Amino acid sequence: MNKKKIWLSGALVLLVAGGAGAATFAYFSATRTVTTSKFTTGTLDLNVASNGNVLEPFVIENLGANANIDGTKTWTITNTGSLPGKFLVRLKNVVNKENGCNDQEASIEPACASDNLGELGNVINLKLAVDGSGTSRTESTLATANENVTGLAWNAATPIIMQSGDTKTVTASWAVGENDYGNEIQSDSVEFDMNFRLLQLINGPTPTNN
């Protein structure tokens, strides 16, 4: 009688254990968390200097002191970022001003008294060259209507790629012969911005330069 009870107890234990195994699924796992994940971009920046002064403009005054008007101005441009870039130059905000109208100017430009657009930029021919090259990369007058000509010509020329730390020089030269102008430019002035840019190199369409 005792032996039968023991067997039944054993059967009961096996049944319970089997039921528990059918209802539970165990598995091993291991987890690792990678910390301080981040996205980091490079930098694209440039420094423009002339004679040690950053963003130094050039000013030409007292035009007419010499019948032939000519000169040069050189800027040094450095890629101070960590990424390579395409170097572009363009003119912006070209403004020709009349600045009054005296009798001598009015004799050949009767409408100058009511005209706010000066003629000086029409006769100044500006050329840009790179790294002391004797070959001009762009050439255009400083007429207000020609504001985009320099940028478009620069963009159409062989691309200049500046790696991080690279330096380039850009020289502007201008010349007006004594027979290239008359009283129509008396008191006139022309103002403009030289705009230097670096564009990040990407796989895609070349950005415009105007």
Secondary structure as UniProt FT lines:
FT   HELIX           2..23
FT   STRAND          46..50
FT   TURN            51..52
FT   STRAND          53..54
FT   TURN            63..64
FT   STRAND          69..79
FT   STRAND          85..97
FT   HELIX           103..108
FT   TURN            110..111
FT   HELIX           112..114
FT   HELIX           120..123
FT   STRAND          125..130
FT   TURN            131..132
FT   STRAND          138..141
FT   HELIX           144..146
FT   TURN            147..148
FT   HELIX           149..156
FT   STRAND          161..162
FT   TURN            164..165
FT   STRAND          167..176
FT   TURN            178..179
FT   HELIX           183..185
FT   TURN            186..187
FT   STRAND          189..200
//
